Amino acid sequence: MWQTDRSMLIQFWERLCGYHKWTPVKAIVQSSTLARVGMGSTVEGKEANGQIVIGWESHCEIVWKDQQGVEQTAVFEAPEESPLYQLCDDDTVDIRFNPKHPANCYIPGLLQAKLVSAWKFGLFAMMMVLACIIVIVTWLGPNVLFRTIFH
C-alpha cells in the first residue's frame, strides 16, 4: 500500500510541476563517487576527521543529449536509501529534461529518496517528542499529583 501511495504522490507532484510534459531520455552516469555524510558536512574519499558519520551518499554526474544532440550534464547526490545510490559509471538512468531549457532535468528516483528521508525524519521527530513528553510527565507528574491531592 505504501508503494502505491508513494507512486501516486510522485505522479501527482510530476503533474503539478509539469514534469510529465518534459522529454524522457536515458542519461549515462559519467562518474559516481561515494561520500560519508557527517554531522554538518560531506567528506569525499577521506577519513571523517573526528566527525560523527551518520551515513553515506553517492555523488553522480550524468550526461544526456537534448533534442538538438547537444550534450547536457547534471550533478546530484543520492542518499543510501535511494535506488540511485547503486549507480556506477556507465550505468543509465531515466530522467526528463525541459525541452525549453535542456540543462534542467528531473530525476524521479531523487523524489522517492526525499520522500523516504522525510518520512524517516518525521517518524524520528515524533518519537523524540513522545519521549520528551513521557520524561516530563514522569518527572513532574508525581509532584503535581501529590500537591493536588494533599493540599
C-alpha positions as CSV (number, residue, x, y, z in Angstrom):
1,M,0.0,0.0,0.0
2,W,2.8,2.4,0.9
3,Q,4.4,1.8,-2.6
4,T,1.1,2.6,-4.3
5,D,0.5,5.7,-2.2
6,R,4.1,6.9,-2.8
7,S,3.9,6.4,-6.6
8,M,0.5,8.2,-6.7
9,L,2.1,11.1,-4.7
10,I,5.0,11.2,-7.1
11,Q,2.7,11.2,-10.2
12,F,0.7,14.0,-8.6
13,W,3.8,16.0,-7.9
14,E,5.1,15.4,-11.5
15,R,1.8,16.7,-13.0
16,L,1.7,19.6,-10.6
17,C,5.2,20.7,-11.6
18,G,4.7,19.9,-15.2
19,Y,7.4,17.3,-15.4
20,H,5.1,14.9,-17.2
21,K,5.4,17.3,-20.2
22,W,9.2,17.2,-20.2
23,T,11.1,14.9,-22.6
24,P,12.1,11.5,-21.3
25,V,15.6,10.3,-22.0
26,K,18.2,7.9,-20.7
27,A,21.2,9.6,-19.1
28,I,24.5,8.0,-18.7
29,V,26.4,8.1,-15.4
30,Q,29.8,9.7,-16.2
31,S,31.1,9.5,-12.6
32,S,29.9,8.2,-9.3
33,T,31.7,8.7,-6.0
34,L,30.7,7.5,-2.5
35,A,30.9,10.0,0.3
36,R,30.5,9.8,4.0
37,V,27.8,12.1,5.4
38,G,28.9,13.6,8.7
39,M,27.2,16.0,11.1
40,G,27.1,19.2,9.1
41,S,29.2,18.3,6.1
42,T,30.1,15.7,3.5
43,V,33.5,14.2,3.2
44,E,34.5,12.6,-0.1
45,G,37.1,9.9,-0.1
46,K,38.7,11.0,3.2
47,E,38.6,10.0,6.8
48,A,35.9,11.8,8.7
49,N,38.4,13.8,10.7
50,G,36.7,13.0,14.0
51,Q,33.2,13.8,12.7
52,I,30.3,11.6,13.5
53,V,29.5,9.8,10.3
54,I,25.7,9.4,10.0
55,G,25.5,7.8,6.6
56,W,26.7,7.6,3.0
57,E,25.6,9.2,-0.2
58,S,26.6,8.8,-3.9
59,H,27.7,11.9,-5.9
60,C,26.8,11.3,-9.5
61,E,27.4,13.2,-12.7
62,I,25.1,12.3,-15.6
63,V,25.1,13.3,-19.3
64,W,22.4,13.2,-21.9
65,K,21.7,14.6,-25.3
66,D,18.9,17.1,-25.9
67,Q,16.7,17.3,-28.9
68,Q,19.4,19.1,-30.9
69,G,22.0,16.5,-30.0
70,V,23.9,18.8,-27.6
71,E,25.3,17.1,-24.5
72,Q,23.9,18.3,-21.2
73,T,25.2,17.4,-17.8
74,A,23.9,17.4,-14.2
75,V,25.2,16.5,-10.8
76,F,23.2,15.0,-8.0
77,E,23.6,13.4,-4.6
78,A,21.7,10.2,-3.8
79,P,21.3,9.1,-0.2
80,E,21.9,5.5,0.6
81,E,18.1,4.9,0.8
82,S,17.7,5.8,-2.8
83,P,17.6,3.4,-5.7
84,L,20.1,5.8,-7.4
85,Y,22.7,5.1,-4.7
86,Q,23.7,1.9,-6.6
87,L,24.5,3.7,-9.8
88,C,28.0,3.1,-11.2
89,D,30.0,4.7,-14.1
90,D,28.4,4.0,-17.5
91,D,25.0,2.9,-16.0
92,T,21.9,4.5,-17.4
93,V,19.1,6.3,-15.5
94,D,15.7,7.5,-16.7
95,I,15.3,11.3,-16.5
96,R,13.2,14.0,-18.0
97,F,14.6,17.3,-19.3
98,N,12.9,20.6,-20.0
99,P,12.6,21.0,-23.8
100,K,12.7,24.8,-23.4
101,H,15.8,24.7,-21.1
102,P,17.5,21.4,-21.8
103,A,20.0,21.9,-19.0
104,N,17.2,21.5,-16.5
105,C,16.4,17.9,-15.6
106,Y,14.1,16.0,-13.3
107,I,15.3,12.7,-11.8
108,P,12.3,10.7,-10.4
109,G,14.4,8.5,-8.1
110,L,15.6,11.5,-6.1
111,L,12.0,12.5,-5.2
112,Q,11.4,8.9,-3.9
113,A,14.5,9.2,-1.8
114,K,13.4,12.6,-0.4
115,L,10.0,11.1,0.5
116,V,11.6,8.2,2.3
117,S,14.0,10.6,4.2
118,A,11.2,13.0,5.1
119,W,9.1,10.0,6.4
120,K,12.0,8.7,8.5
121,F,12.8,12.2,9.9
122,G,9.1,12.8,10.7
123,L,8.8,9.5,12.4
124,F,12.0,10.2,14.4
125,A,10.8,13.6,15.4
126,M,7.5,12.3,16.6
127,M,9.3,9.6,18.7
128,M,11.5,12.2,20.2
129,V,8.6,14.5,21.1
130,L,6.8,11.5,22.6
131,A,9.9,10.6,24.6
132,C,10.2,14.1,25.9
133,I,6.5,14.2,26.9
134,I,6.9,10.9,28.8
135,V,10.1,12.1,30.6
136,I,8.4,15.4,31.6
137,V,5.2,13.7,32.8
138,T,7.2,11.1,34.7
139,W,9.4,13.8,36.3
140,L,6.7,16.3,37.1
141,G,3.7,14.1,37.3
142,P,4.2,12.7,40.9
143,N,5.0,16.2,42.3
144,V,2.0,17.8,40.7
145,L,-0.4,15.0,41.7
146,F,1.0,14.9,45.2
147,R,0.4,18.6,45.7
148,T,-3.1,18.5,44.2
149,I,-4.2,15.6,46.4
150,F,-2.8,16.6,49.7
151,H,-3.1,20.4,49.6
